[in-house]
């Protein structure tokens, strides 16, 4: 079973959902999807997420709040 990780903010919600829809059209096995998101409620409550959640090839969808306060990215502000 494959797991797809999407790391994004609300500006890329539509692109992520289109990407997942495309994947779901081409697979024949169950998948897991994980969203590491700055504002997960913006995608969790998106009108198209229910279509994805109800797809027969979705095993699980997880939404994780990204918190950069505990992470040090060298040479990045």
Secondary structure, 3 states (H helix, E strand, C coil): CEEEEEEECHHHHHHHHHHHHHHHHHCCCCEEEEEEECCHHHHHCCCCHHHHHCCCCEEEEEEEECCHHHCCCCCCC
